[in-house]
């Protein structure tokens, strides 16, 4: 009996406790949530929006020195770090083989020219004979032509007489017809000659035969001579190219060849013989997004920073903007290459290191400025901030965004004033005006 009473008493206590907890929970739920907020005052200041882009520094001019000649490197005259001028000799190749080749080609050319001269004499004699034979032929043909013309005139006179006699019965129709046939035959004979201004001339076929006689004999040798001259010129160019020179003023930054290696022998990485760069004047090529390129222009000032400069910075200028965009790796976004040339003090900067270019794209004077985390994005193209008034009440206010940097942003609103306390990282409840805060809140410096 005692055990049953104890169990019953325990159950009563548990039920009472449960009822008490529920009542307390319901009472707490009926009271609006009260929270502390962090705020920051609106300040008036000048604000600059910058576009920050990273890229390696490089020389303003660069050239890879290569050679397509299969000749050994005989001498190197520069090493990495040496300054050179355009046209300066930096290496020489072994020229013994190409010199031998040129000598052999010149001997062959002399032989061809002798053969051509002998052939020209033979050709001249042959052409002279053909010309003499043609002249005799034309002379005989002229005589025959003159005779044919006389016969034609005689036939025409005879026809005219017979036609006159036929009218008075002195000639028969058959005689007249025969006379007309004789005129036609004589005319065909005269028309069969090639004549210019009464003089018989050679036919087109005879002229072509004469030209062929002059050309056929020497054409092959003439072509061989021209080929030999072209080959000598090519080898002479190779001989000149055995002197490897720099095409720019600059510094030798890489030497990938050595004495004894063939000039056209590729390295494992396919590198050139030398790399020469103008590293006295530096530049960097940054990729600007298609969404930002409208804010970039030639001549725009650029601040260049790098770890090697510590807290220092160099100044640069936008000197080139590519006329076309290109793909950005792993994205559908397009980027436009933009060249930044470093100007003035470049002390401390060296080619090959990474640097950051900060381009001032927008600027606002005496702007109302708040931290970026004070902005609430409504995700519909509109924005709000939440102001905490002197009594601690929260007031959502619509704003328009202006210039911004990495930490701060300009806001535009007739309801916002310098010194207003703006809530940082506002919540949806605060923006909707349903949240309550303790009076005064907390303020960030």
Protein Blocks (a to p, Z undefined) as FASTA:
>chain_A
ZZmmmmmmmmmmmmmmmmmmmmmmmmmmmpccddddddddddddddddddddddddddfb
dcddddfbdcddfbdcbdehiacdehiafbdcdfklmmmmmmmmmmmmmmmmmmmmmmmm
mmmmmmmmmmmmmmmmmmmmmmmmmmmmmmmmmmmmmmmmmmmmmmnopacfklmmmmmm
mmmmmmmmmmmpcceehiacddfklmmmmmmmmmmmmmmmmmmmmmmmmmmmmmmmmmmm
mpccdfbdcddfbdcbdehiafklccfkopafbdcddfkbccddddddfklmmmgcehia
cddddfklomaccddddfbdcfbdcddehiabdcdddddddehjfehiaghiacdddddf
bdcehiacddfklpccehnopacdddddfkopacddddddddddfkbccdddfkbcehia
cdehiafklmnopaccdehiaadZZ
